């Protein structure tokens, strides 16, 4: 049973930490892609092929959030026709509208229809990374604290600092104590 708690209190925060690290990777990657598109100096006229929304939430007492999506198509400098989708664009851009897109060439063309706002991009990325960092620190702190407590009270994998100690005793600074000793003033 103790091993179950040990795995549970390490596995769940470990999985949360993995999701947080993947999210941080995605935020940094997308920020770098948008920045490279803005810094490349390449622009093109693109046509908005489609505009649609997606909604999330709304069950029970949850609020509904709506995300606006645009699908654009343009011809790159090398003649390739590029189609891409972007979230949170302006609501004033409708199907059939022509917009300026910024793009960076390469094996995979990276493009955005968002006007260059470097400070806003950086602030958004830093804000999200800070939030994810707090979650990561909490998960690591939780796992370390649980590990220390499990070592102190002798549960987990069954490792004891004092081989003669029972599950009900703890050795603190060379003094063997029982949980009852910890409760008395």
C-alpha positions in Angstrom: 0.0 0.0 0.0 2.9 2.3 0.8 4.4 1.7 -2.6 1.1 2.7 -4.2 1.2 6.1 -2.4 4.9 6.5 -3.3 4.1 5.9 -7.0 0.9 8.0 -6.9 2.6 11.0 -5.3 5.5 10.8 -7.7 3.7 9.7 -10.9 0.9 12.3 -10.9 3.1 15.3 -10.4 5.6 13.8 -12.8 2.9 13.6 -15.5 1.8 17.2 -14.8 5.4 18.3 -15.0 5.7 16.6 -18.4 2.6 18.3 -19.7 3.9 21.7 -18.4 7.3 21.2 -20.0 5.7 20.3 -23.3 3.5 23.4 -23.1 6.5 25.6 -22.4 8.3 24.1 -25.4 5.3 24.9 -27.6 5.0 28.5 -26.4 8.8 29.1 -27.0 8.7 27.4 -30.4 5.6 29.4 -31.6 7.1 32.7 -30.3 10.3 32.0 -32.2 8.4 31.1 -35.4 6.4 34.3 -35.3 9.5 36.4 -34.5 11.4 34.8 -37.4 8.4 35.6 -39.8 8.4 39.2 -38.7 12.3 39.5 -38.8 12.6 37.9 -42.3 11.4 41.0 -44.1 9.3 38.9 -46.4 5.7 39.8 -46.9 2.9 38.7 -49.3 -0.7 39.3 -50.0 -2.9 36.5 -48.8 -6.5 35.7 -49.2 -8.6 34.7 -46.3 -10.2 31.4 -47.4 -12.2 30.6 -44.4 -13.1 32.1 -41.0 -14.7 30.1 -38.2 -15.0 29.9 -34.5 -14.6 27.2 -31.9 -16.1 27.2 -28.5 -15.0 25.6 -25.2 -16.8 25.2 -21.9 -20.4 26.1 -21.2 -21.3 23.0 -19.3 -22.7 23.6 -15.8 -21.5 26.9 -14.3 -18.5 27.2 -16.7 -18.2 30.2 -19.0 -18.0 29.8 -22.7 -14.8 30.9 -24.5 -14.8 31.4 -28.2 -11.7 31.3 -30.4 -11.7 32.9 -33.8 -9.7 31.0 -36.6 -8.7 32.2 -40.1 -7.3 30.1 -42.9 -5.1 32.1 -45.3 -3.4 31.2 -48.6 -0.6 33.1 -50.4 2.2 32.5 -52.9 5.7 32.6 -51.5 8.6 34.2 -53.3 9.8 30.8 -54.6 6.4 30.1 -56.1 5.0 27.7 -53.5 1.4 28.1 -52.6 1.2 28.2 -48.8 -2.0 27.7 -46.8 -2.0 28.2 -43.0 -4.4 28.6 -40.1 -4.1 31.1 -37.4 -6.0 31.7 -34.1 -7.1 34.9 -32.6 -7.0 37.1 -35.6 -9.0 40.2 -36.1 -12.8 39.8 -36.2 -12.9 42.3 -39.0 -11.1 40.0 -41.5 -13.7 38.0 -43.4 -13.6 35.3 -46.0 -12.3 36.7 -49.3 -10.4 39.6 -47.7 -6.8 40.3 -48.8 -4.4 40.8 -45.9 -0.6 41.2 -45.6 1.2 38.2 -44.2 4.7 38.0 -42.8 6.6 34.8 -43.5 10.0 33.1 -43.3 11.2 30.7 -46.0 12.6 27.3 -45.3 11.7 23.7 -45.6 8.5 24.6 -43.8 7.2 28.2 -44.4 6.3 29.9 -41.2 3.7 32.7 -41.6 1.5 35.0 -39.6 -1.1 37.6 -40.5 -0.6 39.4 -37.2 1.1 42.7 -37.5 4.5 42.9 -35.7 4.1 43.6 -32.0 7.3 42.3 -30.5 6.7 43.6 -27.0 3.2 42.0 -26.9 4.6 38.7 -28.2 7.4 38.7 -25.6 5.1 39.7 -22.7 2.6 37.0 -23.6 5.3 34.4 -23.8 6.9 35.5 -20.5 3.5 35.5 -18.8 2.6 32.0 -20.0 6.1 30.7 -19.1 5.9 32.2 -15.7 2.6 30.5 -15.0 3.9 27.2 -16.3 7.1 27.7 -14.2 5.0 28.1 -11.0 3.2 24.9 -11.7 6.6 23.1 -12.4 8.1 24.4 -9.2 5.1 23.3 -7.2 5.2 19.8 -8.7 8.9 19.4 -8.1 8.5 20.8 -4.5 5.6 18.5 -3.9 7.7 15.4 -5.0 10.7 16.5 -3.0 8.7 17.1 0.1 6.8 13.8 -0.2 10.1 12.0 -0.7 11.6 13.6 2.4 8.5 12.8 4.5 8.4 9.3 3.2 12.1 8.8 4.1 11.6 10.3 7.6 8.6 8.1 8.4 9.9 4.9 6.7 7.3 4.4 3.9 7.8 4.3 0.2 10.1 1.6 -1.1 10.8 0.3 2.4 14.2 2.0 2.7 15.1 2.8 6.4 18.0 4.9 7.5 18.2 2.7 10.6 17.9 -1.0 9.7 16.7 -1.8 13.3 14.0 0.8 13.2 10.4 -0.3 12.8 7.8 1.5 10.7 6.7 3.4 13.9 10.1 4.9 14.7 12.0 7.8 13.2 15.7 8.7 13.7 16.1 12.5 13.8 19.6 13.8 14.5 20.6 10.4 16.1 17.6 10.3 18.4 15.1 7.5 17.8 11.5 8.8 18.2 8.1 7.3 17.8 5.1 9.2 16.4 3.8 9.5 20.0 7.0 11.3 21.0 6.4 13.8 18.2 3.0 14.7 19.6 4.0 15.4 23.2 5.1 19.0 24.0 
